[in-house]
Amino acid sequence: MSSIIQREIKYMDETQESKLRLNDARLVDLVREFAKIKTLYSCALREVTTKFEVLNEDLSTRYNRNPIEFITSRIKSPESIVNKLQRRGLELSRESAVENLSDIAGVRVICSFIEDIYQVAEMFTRQDDVRLLEVKDYIKHPKPNGYRSYHMIVEIPVFFADKKRNVKVEVQLRTIAMDFWASLEHQMYYKKNQEDSGEIASRLKRCAEIIAATDREMEEIGRLLYAARQKELEEKKEA
């Protein structure tokens, strides 16, 4: 048994909140299957990440500004994959996971301004080897708790030695402020039966609204600064 399999079995076995109800032999088989998935999705993440890095470099050359601050990525753990399949009543297999789950691989793109999100997303999905499957715009339509982000499910080709596989990847685009709120909200996740949960939810939503207002204000300041730089460049050309 390979070391990666052993590490994943240990992780799955020691997690108290695991919902797996499988015998040991079946568990080993599933972990082996999902270890193979990691290779597939790691390659897909590299493809997507590279596309955004190239876009960022090109836009930096064109406009002397990087619209993308940073990019992160992740792959769901084998346990998370199995649990999600179980919750949906789906077959527990590698093929079932690849076919039915669209968020096994995820890329998060953090942009400077809201308009950068839409510009980068449009340029990314315009590429002829990117197939857009689904969009959820939580910026224009925030979640009830105040969460804001722009989500896309895309499918991209990954080329191996003997075949091509089309792989689904979830892409989330946020501003720095949106990511700050989402990260802290996740860390401070509260239980619904907590006595002050209603107050906490209300305060978190209020913070989300303040951050959204800050995003809009910073974007307007950015436009003013850009206009001033353009005017300065024009004056230098005329001089």
N, C-alpha and C positions, 0 to 999 in steps of 0.2 A: 504493500500500500504506500502510495507516495506521501511525502510530508505535507503537502497542501490538503490532501484528503484527511489526514490525521488531525491537522489543526482545525479544519472545519467541523469534523465530527465532535471534537472536544467542545468547540464553541456551541454547537447545537445542543449537546448533551447537558452542558452546564447552565444554560439559560433557563431560569425558573419559569418565565412566562411563556415558554414554548408551548404551542398548541398541537405539536405533532403527536400522533397516536399510531406509531409504526413500530414493527419489530426491528431488532438490530440489523438483520440482514437487509431489509428493505431500506433502512436508513442509509446504510453504506452505499447501496446501489444509487439512491437518489443523490447523495453527495457527489458521487463520481459523475453522475450525469450533469449536475449543475456546475461542477468544476470545469467541465468541458464548455459550458455556456460562458464562463468567465473569459475564455480566450476569444470567443466570438464577439462578445460585447466590448471587451477591451480594445479590440481592433476597430470596432464601430466608434467608440469614444475618441480614439486617436484621429479617425477620419473627420469627425464633426469638429473636434477641437482645432485641428489644423485649418479647417475652412474658416473658422472665426478668427484665428490668428492672422491668416492671409488677408481677410477683409480689414482687420484692424490696421495692419501695416499699410495696405493700399490707401485707406481713408486718411491715415496719418500723413502719407506722402502728398495726397491731394489737398488736404485742408490744414495741415500742420497741427493736427490735434488727434489724440487717440480716443475714440468714442467708447472703447472697451477698457475698463479698468483692470479686470482680471477674470479668469475662467477657472472653474472647478468642475470636477466630475466624480461620479460614484457608480458602483454596481451593487445591486441588492444582494444581501447575503443569501446563501442557500436556504436558510431557515425562513427568511422573509418571503422568498419565492414560494416555498412549500406552503406556508401559512396562507398566503394570498390565494393560491390555487384551491386550498381547502375551503376557505371562506366563500369562494364562488362556486364550490361544488364541481370543480373541474378535475380532469384526470391529472394524477401526479406523475408527470413525465417531462423530460426535456422538451420534447416536441410540443406538448401542451403549453408549457411556459412560453416558448418562443412565439407560438401562434396567438396566444390569448392575452399575454401581458405586454403592455406597451411602455412600462416604466422600469424595466429591469436595469437599463442603462440610462443615466441622467447626466446632462450637462447644464451647468448654471453659468450664465454670462452676465457679469455685472457691468453696467454701463454708467456713464457720467450723468446723462440727462434722459428724461422720458422720450424726447424725440429721437434720441440715439437708439433706443430700444426698437422703435418701429422701423427706423431706417435700416438698422442691422438685420432685423428679422426679415424685412422685405428683400434685401440683397441676398441673404442666405437662401431663402426659399426660391429665389429666382434661378438658382443654379440648376442646370438641366439634369443633374444626377441626384437631386434632393426632391423627394416626393412628400408633400405636405398632406398629412392625414387628418389632423385635428388642431383647432386653435381654441384656447380659453383665455379671454382677455379679462384678467382680474384687475387691470388698471382702470379701464373704463367702467367695469362692473365688479367692484371689490366684493370679497366674501363678507358675510354678516359680521365677522369678528374684526374686519378692517384689513385683512390680508390683501396685498396688491402684488401682482406679478403678471408676466405675459408668458403663457404656456403654449408650447407646440409639441405635437407628436409628429415626428418625421420618420421617413424610411430612406435609408441610404444603402448603396451597394458596397459590399466588402469583398475584395478579390483575394482568393486563396490560390494555392498552387494548382488545384484541379477543378475549382468551381467558383461561382459567384453566389454570395448569400445577401439577400435584402434584409436589413436589420432595422428594427424600430428603436428609436431613441427619443427620450423626453428632453425637451430643451426648455429651460426657464430663463427668462430675461428680466432683470430687475435693475433698479438704480441702487446706488450704495445705501441710500436711506431706507429703501424697501427691504434690502437684505439685512440691514441692521435691525429693523423691527422684527422681521420674520425669525431671525436667529435668536433674539432675546425672548420672543414669544414662545418659541419652541423650548428654550431652556427653562422658562418659568411656567411651563404647562401645568395647569391646575386641575384638580379633580372636581367633577360636577357636583359631588355631594359635599364639597367644602362649604362651610357656612358663608364665607365672603366671596364665593365664586362669582356671583352676579356683579359685585362691585369691581372685582378684578377684571372681568370681561369688559365692563363699561370703561374702565380706565385705560385698558389696552386699546380699545377701539378709539378712544379720544387721542391717545398717543399716535395711532395710525393716521388719524385725520390731520394732526399737527405736522407729522412727517410728510404727508402728501402735500400739504400747503407749502412746506419748506422746499420740496422738490419743484413745485411750480415756480416759486420765487427764484430759486437758484437757476432754473432754466431761463427765466426772463433776464436775469443778470448776465447769464452766459451769452444771450443774444445781443445784449447791449455791448458787451466787451468785444464780441466778434465783429459787430458793425463798426466799432471804433477802430479795430485793427485794420479792417478793410479800407476805411477812409484814410488811415495813416499811410497804407501802402499805395493808394491811389495818388495821394499828395506827393509821395516820394517819386513816383513815376513821372509826374508832371513837372517836378522841380528840375 
